[in-house]
Amino acid sequence: MICWAIFSKALLKKQTISKAFEFQNNEFGTLSSSKLSELVEKAYTLQEVKLDNWKVQGTALEDFINNIKKGWNLKRIKLTHLGLNQLSVDSIWTILAENTGLVELDLSWNNLLSNSMLQLMSELEVNKTLKYLNISWNQIKGMNAKINKEIILKLGNFITENKNLVHLDLVSINLQGDDLK
């Protein structure tokens, strides 16, 4: 508790984060997470957010993602090993829809299910700015064959139509050769 008090006091004195925000393997309570969210919300020059294996309580993660979606200068977002839920995916969908400067998105290792993947693919399908996309270690397929086909078609459209795409990571997304027929 004392450590966080010193850390948060120093961050609040700074008032904002200038370019990048990176946290890995941390655990925060609701109050700590809300203070970090407030800092990020004010970070108008923030270009990069990396959260990896961030353990938080309650809706702190969704609140944080909602605040980073206000950062229109974002170029890179890495949200990995977080166990993103539908509320988080809704916020990420908004980031994709509204932030035309985003060039890198890493959502790997979140165990996203097919409904969440369909929602993301719907926005990615029309995205023309991403250069790097990593959706590895998520379940691109579910039990519904119709949804599976729609996800694959939308992913295909994204790959075909986004001329800026340089790197696409699809490792272990539960996709098989028969799915592409």
LOKENU-383211 format. One record per residue: residue number from 0; residue in three letters; z, y negated, x of N, C-alpha, C in turn. Coordinates in steps of 0.1 Angstrom, whole numbers. Layout:
+-----+------+-------+-------+-------+-------+-------+-------+-------+-------+-------+
!  nr ! rest !    nw !    nv !    nu !   caw !   cav !   cau !    cw !    cv !    cu !
+-----+------+-------+-------+-------+-------+-------+-------+-------+-------+-------+
! NUM !  Ala !     Z !     Y !     X !     Z !     Y !     X !     Z !     Y !     X !
...
+-----+------+-------+-------+-------+-------+-------+-------+-------+-------+-------+
***
This chain:
+-----+------+-------+-------+-------+-------+-------+-------+-------+-------+-------+
!  nr ! rest !    nw !    nv !    nu !   caw !   cav !   cau !    cw !    cv !    cu !
+-----+------+-------+-------+-------+-------+-------+-------+-------+-------+-------+
!   0 !  Met !     0 !    12 !     8 !     0 !     0 !     0 !     0 !   -13 !     9 !
!   1 !  Ile !     8 !   -13 !    19 !     9 !   -24 !    28 !    -5 !   -26 !    35 !
!   2 !  Cys !   -11 !   -15 !    40 !   -24 !   -16 !    46 !   -34 !   -23 !    37 !
!   3 !  Trp !   -35 !   -18 !    24 !   -44 !   -24 !    15 !   -41 !   -39 !    13 !
!   4 !  Ala !   -29 !   -42 !    12 !   -25 !   -56 !    10 !   -30 !   -65 !    21 !
!   5 !  Ile !   -28 !   -61 !    33 !   -33 !   -68 !    45 !   -49 !   -69 !    45 !
!   6 !  Phe !   -55 !   -58 !    42 !   -69 !   -57 !    42 !   -75 !   -66 !    31 !
!   7 !  Ser !   -70 !   -65 !    19 !   -75 !   -72 !     8 !   -73 !   -87 !    10 !
!   8 !  Lys !   -62 !   -91 !    16 !   -59 !  -105 !    19 !   -70 !  -111 !    29 !
!   9 !  Ala !   -73 !  -103 !    39 !   -83 !  -107 !    49 !   -97 !  -108 !    42 !
!  10 !  Leu !  -100 !   -99 !    34 !  -113 !   -99 !    27 !  -114 !  -111 !    17 !
!  11 !  Leu !  -103 !  -113 !    10 !  -103 !  -125 !     0 !  -104 !  -138 !     7 !
!  12 !  Lys !   -98 !  -139 !    19 !   -99 !  -151 !    27 !  -113 !  -154 !    31 !
!  13 !  Lys !  -121 !  -143 !    34 !  -135 !  -145 !    37 !  -143 !  -150 !    25 !
!  14 !  Gln !  -138 !  -146 !    13 !  -144 !  -150 !     0 !  -157 !  -142 !    -4 !
!  15 !  Thr !  -164 !  -137 !     6 !  -176 !  -130 !     2 !  -180 !  -121 !    14 !
!  16 !  Ile !  -189 !  -112 !    11 !  -194 !  -103 !    22 !  -209 !  -107 !    24 !
!  17 !  Ser !  -213 !  -109 !    36 !  -225 !  -116 !    38 !  -238 !  -107 !    37 !
!  18 !  Lys !  -239 !   -96 !    44 !  -251 !   -88 !    43 !  -249 !   -73 !    39 !
!  19 !  Ala !  -239 !   -67 !    43 !  -238 !   -52 !    41 !  -223 !   -49 !    37 !
!  20 !  Phe !  -223 !   -38 !    29 !  -210 !   -33 !    24 !  -211 !   -18 !    25 !
!  21 !  Glu !  -202 !   -12 !    34 !  -203 !     2 !    36 !  -189 !     8 !    36 !
!  22 !  Phe !  -187 !    18 !    27 !  -174 !    25 !    27 !  -177 !    40 !    26 !
!  23 !  Gln !  -171 !    48 !    35 !  -172 !    62 !    35 !  -159 !    69 !    35 !
!  24 !  Asn !  -158 !    80 !    27 !  -146 !    88 !    27 !  -133 !    81 !    25 !
!  25 !  Asn !  -133 !    72 !    15 !  -121 !    64 !    11 !  -117 !    68 !    -3 !
!  26 !  Glu !  -104 !    65 !    -5 !   -98 !    67 !   -18 !   -91 !    54 !   -22 !
!  27 !  Phe !   -95 !    49 !   -34 !   -89 !    37 !   -39 !   -84 !    38 !   -53 !
!  28 !  Gly !   -74 !    31 !   -56 !   -69 !    31 !   -70 !   -76 !    20 !   -78 !
!  29 !  Thr !   -73 !    19 !   -90 !   -80 !    10 !   -99 !   -79 !    -5 !   -94 !
!  30 !  Leu !   -68 !    -9 !   -90 !   -66 !   -23 !   -86 !   -74 !   -26 !   -73 !
!  31 !  Ser !   -73 !   -17 !   -63 !   -81 !   -19 !   -51 !   -95 !   -19 !   -54 !
!  32 !  Ser !  -100 !   -10 !   -62 !  -114 !   -10 !   -65 !  -119 !   -22 !   -72 !
!  33 !  Ser !  -111 !   -28 !   -81 !  -115 !   -40 !   -88 !  -115 !   -52 !   -79 !
!  34 !  Lys !  -107 !   -52 !   -69 !  -107 !   -63 !   -59 !  -120 !   -62 !   -51 !
!  35 !  Leu !  -124 !   -50 !   -47 !  -136 !   -48 !   -40 !  -148 !   -52 !   -48 !
!  36 !  Ser !  -148 !   -48 !   -61 !  -158 !   -52 !   -70 !  -160 !   -67 !   -72 !
!  37 !  Glu !  -149 !   -74 !   -72 !  -149 !   -88 !   -73 !  -156 !   -95 !   -61 !
!  38 !  Leu !  -153 !   -89 !   -49 !  -159 !   -94 !   -37 !  -174 !   -92 !   -37 !
!  39 !  Val !  -178 !   -80 !   -41 !  -192 !   -77 !   -41 !  -199 !   -86 !   -52 !
!  40 !  Glu !  -193 !   -88 !   -63 !  -199 !   -96 !   -73 !  -202 !  -110 !   -68 !
!  41 !  Lys !  -194 !  -115 !   -59 !  -196 !  -129 !   -53 !  -206 !  -129 !   -41 !
!  42 !  Ala !  -210 !  -117 !   -37 !  -218 !  -116 !   -25 !  -233 !  -118 !   -28 !
!  43 !  Tyr !  -237 !  -130 !   -29 !  -251 !  -133 !   -33 !  -261 !  -130 !   -22 !
!  44 !  Thr !  -256 !  -129 !   -10 !  -265 !  -126 !     1 !  -265 !  -111 !     5 !
!  45 !  Leu !  -257 !  -103 !    -3 !  -256 !   -89 !     0 !  -270 !   -82 !     0 !
!  46 !  Gln !  -273 !   -75 !    10 !  -286 !   -68 !    11 !  -285 !   -53 !    11 !
!  47 !  Glu !  -273 !   -48 !    14 !  -271 !   -34 !    15 !  -258 !   -29 !    11 !
!  48 !  Val !  -258 !   -18 !     2 !  -245 !   -12 !    -2 !  -246 !     3 !     1 !
!  49 !  Lys !  -236 !     8 !     8 !  -235 !    22 !    11 !  -221 !    27 !     7 !
!  50 !  Leu !  -221 !    36 !    -3 !  -209 !    43 !    -7 !  -211 !    58 !    -5 !
!  51 !  Asp !  -203 !    64 !     3 !  -204 !    78 !     5 !  -190 !    85 !     3 !
!  52 !  Asn !  -190 !    95 !    -6 !  -177 !   102 !    -8 !  -166 !    93 !   -11 !
!  53 !  Trp !  -168 !    84 !   -20 !  -158 !    74 !   -24 !  -150 !    79 !   -36 !
!  54 !  Lys !  -137 !    81 !   -35 !  -129 !    86 !   -46 !  -122 !    75 !   -52 !
!  55 !  Val !  -124 !    73 !   -65 !  -117 !    62 !   -72 !  -112 !    67 !   -85 !
!  56 !  Gln !  -103 !    59 !   -91 !   -97 !    63 !  -104 !  -104 !    56 !  -115 !
!  57 !  Gly !  -104 !    62 !  -127 !  -109 !    55 !  -139 !  -123 !    52 !  -139 !
!  58 !  Thr !  -127 !    40 !  -143 !  -141 !    35 !  -144 !  -144 !    26 !  -132 !
!  59 !  Ala !  -136 !    27 !  -122 !  -138 !    18 !  -110 !  -152 !    19 !  -104 !
!  60 !  Leu !  -157 !    31 !  -103 !  -170 !    33 !   -97 !  -181 !    26 !  -106 !
!  61 !  Glu !  -180 !    28 !  -119 !  -190 !    22 !  -128 !  -189 !     7 !  -127 !
!  62 !  Asp !  -176 !     2 !  -127 !  -174 !   -13 !  -126 !  -180 !   -18 !  -113 !
!  63 !  Phe !  -178 !   -11 !  -102 !  -184 !   -15 !   -89 !  -199 !   -15 !   -90 !
!  64 !  Ile !  -206 !    -5 !   -95 !  -220 !    -5 !   -96 !  -225 !   -16 !  -105 !
!  65 !  Asn !  -218 !   -18 !  -116 !  -222 !   -30 !  -125 !  -221 !   -43 !  -117 !
!  66 !  Asn !  -212 !   -44 !  -108 !  -211 !   -57 !  -100 !  -222 !   -57 !   -90 !
!  67 !  Ile !  -226 !   -46 !   -84 !  -237 !   -47 !   -74 !  -250 !   -49 !   -80 !
!  68 !  Lys !  -252 !   -46 !   -93 !  -264 !   -49 !  -100 !  -267 !   -63 !  -101 !
!  69 !  Lys !  -256 !   -72 !  -100 !  -258 !   -86 !  -101 !  -263 !   -92 !   -88 !
!  70 !  Gly !  -263 !   -84 !   -77 !  -268 !   -89 !   -64 !  -283 !   -88 !   -63 !
!  71 !  Trp !  -290 !   -98 !   -66 !  -305 !   -97 !   -67 !  -311 !   -96 !   -53 !
!  72 !  Asn !  -304 !   -98 !   -42 !  -310 !   -98 !   -29 !  -309 !   -84 !   -23 !
!  73 !  Leu !  -304 !   -74 !   -31 !  -302 !   -60 !   -25 !  -316 !   -54 !   -21 !
!  74 !  Lys !  -315 !   -49 !    -9 !  -327 !   -42 !    -4 !  -325 !   -27 !    -3 !
!  75 !  Arg !  -312 !   -23 !     0 !  -309 !    -9 !     2 !  -296 !    -5 !    -5 !
!  76 !  Ile !  -297 !     6 !   -13 !  -285 !    11 !   -20 !  -284 !    26 !   -16 !
!  77 !  Lys !  -272 !    30 !   -12 !  -269 !    44 !    -9 !  -257 !    47 !   -16 !
!  78 !  Leu !  -258 !    56 !   -26 !  -246 !    60 !   -34 !  -246 !    76 !   -34 !
!  79 !  Thr !  -239 !    81 !   -24 !  -240 !    96 !   -22 !  -226 !   102 !   -23 !
!  80 !  His !  -226 !   115 !   -27 !  -214 !   123 !   -29 !  -204 !   116 !   -38 !
!  81 !  Leu !  -209 !   110 !   -48 !  -200 !   103 !   -57 !  -198 !   109 !   -71 !
!  82 !  Gly !  -206 !   119 !   -74 !  -204 !   125 !   -87 !  -207 !   115 !   -98 !
!  83 !  Leu !  -218 !   108 !   -97 !  -222 !    98 !  -106 !  -223 !   103 !  -121 !
!  84 !  Asn !  -218 !    96 !  -130 !  -218 !   100 !  -144 !  -229 !    91 !  -151 !
!  85 !  Gln !  -230 !    93 !  -164 !  -241 !    87 !  -172 !  -240 !    72 !  -172 !
!  86 !  Leu !  -227 !    66 !  -172 !  -225 !    52 !  -171 !  -231 !    46 !  -158 !
!  87 !  Ser !  -228 !    54 !  -147 !  -233 !    49 !  -134 !  -248 !    49 !  -134 !
!  88 !  Val !  -254 !    60 !  -140 !  -269 !    61 !  -140 !  -275 !    49 !  -148 !
!  89 !  Asp !  -268 !    46 !  -159 !  -273 !    34 !  -167 !  -273 !    22 !  -159 !
!  90 !  Ser !  -263 !    19 !  -151 !  -263 !     8 !  -142 !  -274 !     8 !  -131 !
!  91 !  Ile !  -276 !    20 !  -126 !  -286 !    22 !  -116 !  -300 !    19 !  -122 !
!  92 !  Trp !  -302 !    24 !  -134 !  -314 !    22 !  -141 !  -317 !     7 !  -142 !
!  93 !  Thr !  -306 !    -1 !  -146 !  -308 !   -15 !  -147 !  -311 !   -22 !  -133 !
!  94 !  Ile !  -305 !   -17 !  -123 !  -308 !   -22 !  -109 !  -323 !   -20 !  -106 !
!  95 !  Leu !  -328 !    -8 !  -109 !  -342 !    -5 !  -107 !  -351 !   -14 !  -115 !
!  96 !  Ala !  -347 !   -16 !  -127 !  -356 !   -24 !  -137 !  -356 !   -39 !  -133 !
!  97 !  Glu !  -345 !   -44 !  -128 !  -344 !   -58 !  -126 !  -345 !   -63 !  -111 !
!  98 !  Asn !  -343 !   -54 !  -102 !  -343 !   -58 !   -88 !  -356 !   -54 !   -81 !
!  99 !  Thr !  -365 !   -64 !   -80 !  -379 !   -61 !   -75 !  -379 !   -61 !   -59 !
! 100 !  Gly !  -368 !   -64 !   -53 !  -367 !   -64 !   -39 !  -362 !   -51 !   -33 !
! 101 !  Leu !  -357 !   -42 !   -41 !  -351 !   -30 !   -36 !  -362 !   -21 !   -30 !
! 102 !  Val !  -359 !   -17 !   -17 !  -369 !    -9 !   -10 !  -363 !     5 !    -6 !
! 103 !  Glu !  -350 !     7 !    -7 !  -344 !    20 !    -4 !  -333 !    23 !   -14 !
! 104 !  Leu !  -334 !    36 !   -19 !  -325 !    41 !   -29 !  -321 !    55 !   -25 !
! 105 !  Asp !  -309 !    58 !   -22 !  -304 !    71 !   -19 !  -293 !    75 !   -29 !
! 106 !  Leu !  -296 !    85 !   -37 !  -287 !    90 !   -47 !  -284 !   105 !   -45 !
! 107 !  Ser !  -286 !   109 !   -32 !  -284 !   123 !   -29 !  -270 !   128 !   -31 !
! 108 !  Trp !  -269 !   141 !   -33 !  -256 !   148 !   -34 !  -247 !   143 !   -45 !
! 109 !  Asn !  -253 !   140 !   -57 !  -245 !   136 !   -68 !  -245 !   146 !   -80 !
! 110 !  Asn !  -251 !   157 !   -78 !  -252 !   167 !   -89 !  -256 !   161 !  -102 !
! 111 !  Leu !  -266 !   151 !  -101 !  -271 !   146 !  -114 !  -278 !   156 !  -122 !
! 112 !  Leu !  -277 !   156 !  -134 !  -283 !   166 !  -143 !  -296 !   161 !  -149 !
! 113 !  Ser !  -303 !   170 !  -155 !  -317 !   166 !  -160 !  -318 !   154 !  -169 !
! 114 !  Asn !  -308 !   152 !  -178 !  -309 !   140 !  -186 !  -308 !   127 !  -178 !
! 115 !  Ser !  -299 !   127 !  -168 !  -298 !   115 !  -159 !  -310 !   114 !  -151 !
! 116 !  Met !  -316 !   125 !  -146 !  -328 !   124 !  -138 !  -340 !   119 !  -146 !
! 117 !  Leu !  -340 !   123 !  -159 !  -351 !   118 !  -168 !  -350 !   103 !  -169 !
! 118 !  Gln !  -338 !    98 !  -171 !  -336 !    84 !  -172 !  -340 !    76 !  -160 !
! 119 !  Leu !  -336 !    82 !  -148 !  -340 !    75 !  -135 !  -355 !    76 !  -133 !
! 120 !  Met !  -361 !    88 !  -136 !  -376 !    89 !  -135 !  -383 !    80 !  -144 !
! 121 !  Ser !  -378 !    77 !  -155 !  -385 !    67 !  -164 !  -386 !    54 !  -158 !
! 122 !  Glu !  -376 !    49 !  -151 !  -377 !    36 !  -144 !  -385 !    38 !  -131 !
! 123 !  Leu !  -383 !    49 !  -124 !  -390 !    50 !  -111 !  -405 !    51 !  -113 !
! 124 !  Glu !  -409 !    57 !  -124 !  -423 !    59 !  -127 !  -431 !    45 !  -127 !
! 125 !  Val !  -425 !    34 !  -130 !  -431 !    22 !  -130 !  -427 !    13 !  -117 !
! 126 !  Asn !  -419 !    18 !  -109 !  -414 !    11 !   -97 !  -425 !    11 !   -86 !
! 127 !  Lys !  -428 !    -1 !   -81 !  -438 !    -2 !   -71 !  -432 !    -7 !   -58 !
! 128 !  Thr !  -419 !   -10 !   -57 !  -414 !   -16 !   -45 !  -406 !    -6 !   -36 !
! 129 !  Leu !  -401 !     5 !   -41 !  -393 !    14 !   -33 !  -402 !    20 !   -21 !
! 130 !  Lys !  -397 !    20 !    -9 !  -403 !    26 !     2 !  -397 !    40 !     5 !
! 131 !  Tyr !  -384 !    40 !     3 !  -376 !    52 !     6 !  -368 !    57 !    -6 !
! 132 !  Leu !  -369 !    69 !   -10 !  -362 !    75 !   -21 !  -356 !    88 !   -17 !
! 133 !  Asn !  -343 !    90 !   -19 !  -337 !   103 !   -16 !  -329 !   107 !   -29 !
! 134 !  Ile !  -334 !   117 !   -36 !  -327 !   123 !   -47 !  -324 !   138 !   -45 !
! 135 !  Ser !  -323 !   141 !   -32 !  -320 !   155 !   -29 !  -306 !   159 !   -34 !
! 136 !  Trp !  -304 !   172 !   -35 !  -292 !   179 !   -40 !  -287 !   174 !   -54 !
! 137 !  Asn !  -297 !   172 !   -62 !  -295 !   169 !   -76 !  -303 !   179 !   -84 !
! 138 !  Gln !  -299 !   181 !   -97 !  -306 !   190 !  -105 !  -318 !   184 !  -113 !
! 139 !  Ile !  -330 !   184 !  -108 !  -341 !   178 !  -114 !  -345 !   186 !  -127 !
! 140 !  Lys !  -341 !   198 !  -127 !  -345 !   207 !  -139 !  -332 !   211 !  -147 !
! 141 !  Gly !  -334 !   212 !  -160 !  -323 !   217 !  -168 !  -328 !   228 !  -177 !
! 142 !  Met !  -321 !   230 !  -188 !  -324 !   241 !  -197 !  -336 !   238 !  -206 !
! 143 !  Asn !  -339 !   225 !  -208 !  -349 !   221 !  -217 !  -363 !   220 !  -210 !
! 144 !  Ala !  -372 !   229 !  -213 !  -385 !   229 !  -207 !  -393 !   216 !  -209 !
! 145 !  Lys !  -392 !   210 !  -221 !  -399 !   198 !  -224 !  -394 !   186 !  -215 !
! 146 !  Ile !  -381 !   185 !  -213 !  -375 !   175 !  -205 !  -379 !   177 !  -190 !
! 147 !  Asn !  -379 !   190 !  -186 !  -383 !   193 !  -172 !  -397 !   189 !  -169 !
! 148 !  Lys !  -406 !   192 !  -179 !  -420 !   188 !  -177 !  -421 !   172 !  -176 !
! 149 !  Glu !  -414 !   166 !  -185 !  -414 !   151 !  -185 !  -409 !   145 !  -172 !
! 150 !  Ile !  -399 !   151 !  -166 !  -393 !   146 !  -154 !  -403 !   148 !  -143 !
! 151 !  Ile !  -409 !   159 !  -142 !  -419 !   162 !  -131 !  -431 !   153 !  -133 !
! 152 !  Leu !  -436 !   151 !  -145 !  -448 !   142 !  -147 !  -444 !   128 !  -142 !
! 153 !  Lys !  -432 !   123 !  -146 !  -428 !   109 !  -142 !  -427 !   108 !  -127 !
! 154 !  Leu !  -421 !   118 !  -121 !  -420 !   119 !  -106 !  -434 !   118 !  -100 !
! 155 !  Gly !  -443 !   126 !  -105 !  -456 !   126 !  -100 !  -463 !   113 !  -101 !
! 156 !  Asn !  -461 !   106 !  -112 !  -466 !    93 !  -115 !  -461 !    83 !  -104 !
! 157 !  Phe !  -447 !    84 !  -102 !  -441 !    75 !   -92 !  -447 !    77 !   -78 !
! 158 !  Ile !  -449 !    90 !   -74 !  -455 !    93 !   -61 !  -469 !    88 !   -60 !
! 159 !  Thr !  -477 !    89 !   -71 !  -491 !    85 !   -71 !  -493 !    70 !   -72 !
! 160 !  Glu !  -485 !    64 !   -80 !  -487 !    49 !   -82 !  -480 !    40 !   -72 !
! 161 !  Asn !  -469 !    44 !   -66 !  -462 !    36 !   -57 !  -468 !    36 !   -43 !
! 162 !  Lys !  -477 !    27 !   -40 !  -484 !    26 !   -27 !  -475 !    23 !   -16 !
! 163 !  Asn !  -463 !    18 !   -18 !  -454 !    14 !    -8 !  -445 !    26 !    -3 !
! 164 !  Leu !  -445 !    37 !   -10 !  -436 !    48 !    -7 !  -440 !    54 !     6 !
! 165 !  Val !  -429 !    54 !    15 !  -431 !    59 !    29 !  -424 !    73 !    30 !
! 166 !  His !  -412 !    74 !    24 !  -404 !    86 !    25 !  -398 !    90 !    12 !
! 167 !  Leu !  -399 !   103 !     9 !  -394 !   109 !    -3 !  -387 !   121 !     0 !
! 168 !  Asp !  -374 !   122 !    -3 !  -366 !   134 !     0 !  -362 !   141 !   -13 !
! 169 !  Leu !  -367 !   153 !   -14 !  -365 !   161 !   -26 !  -359 !   175 !   -22 !
! 170 !  Val !  -351 !   175 !   -12 !  -345 !   188 !    -7 !  -335 !   193 !   -18 !
! 171 !  Ser !  -337 !   205 !   -21 !  -328 !   213 !   -30 !  -326 !   206 !   -44 !
! 172 !  Ile !  -337 !   204 !   -51 !  -336 !   197 !   -64 !  -339 !   207 !   -75 !
! 173 !  Asn !  -339 !   220 !   -71 !  -341 !   231 !   -81 !  -355 !   231 !   -87 !
! 174 !  Leu !  -365 !   227 !   -79 !  -379 !   227 !   -83 !  -386 !   238 !   -76 !
! 175 !  Gln !  -394 !   245 !   -84 !  -402 !   257 !   -79 !  -417 !   255 !   -81 !
! 176 !  Gly !  -425 !   262 !   -74 !  -439 !   261 !   -75 !  -444 !   262 !   -89 !
! 177 !  Asp !  -439 !   272 !   -97 !  -443 !   274 !  -111 !  -441 !   261 !  -120 !
! 178 !  Asp !  -431 !   253 !  -116 !  -428 !   241 !  -124 !  -440 !   230 !  -123 !
! 179 !  Leu !  -448 !   232 !  -113 !  -458 !   222 !  -111 !  -471 !   225 !  -117 !
! 180 !  Lys !  -472 !   236 !  -125 !  -484 !   240 !  -132 !  -486 !   232 !  -144 !
+-----+------+-------+-------+-------+-------+-------+-------+-------+-------+-------+
***
